[in-house]
Amino acid sequence: MSLSTLSIEIVNCTRCRRLLDWAGTRKGKRNKFIDEEYWARPVPGFGDPEARLLIVGLAPGAHGANRTGRPFTGDTAGDHLYNALFRHGFSNKKISKDRFDGLRLKDVFITNVVRCSPPGDKPDKTELSSCMDYLKREIELLSNIKVILALGKKAFDQLKIIFRDNNFETKNLIFKHGACYTFENKFPALKVSYHTSKRNYIRGIMNDGELDKIFNDINFL
């Protein structure tokens, strides 16, 4: 199976009825996008198939990826992330506006644990479990990955399950911004960061300088 084949499978997924219904109804749709047609279905990963870096968030934003059909695209969290990727040579553009904007990624692939936008940004345990298979398969298909960057604790916790399932000891894996965990057998290193959400920027626990430090560290791994 190729990444493109897996992407088609993800887009056509019907495993989680609650999430599909939520994505399709566009509850709370903002006036800013009132005339736009939302993607409103599962969002596949996006980026370079030969990537060395894999970035993992929790789920598509309700008015970001759920609207545009591309991870971290069309909302503030994505603006911060793609601007940083541009500064560090991973992207040809500063802003990811929509999936037709000509943006190209180099040496990085971006995805989420859950592929549909969940109510309140809170997928339940069954939904997390149902989507886990897709992330595992992406990691297997991205054969050049050297570093996995977890954006936020919820994504980090799910990645810990994948590491555990690959027979790595995970009890010492603690969510701490800037931490990096390495493993034997050439399994990718796990880098940890706060999410690039608007909320975290407003609270001051995340900023462009901190994000730059994360990517500077990754370049040395």
Summary of the structure (lengths in Angstrom):
residues: 221
radius of gyration: 16.3
end to end distance: 28.6
largest distance: 50.7
contacts: 705
relative contact order: 0.16
helix: 40%
strand: 12%
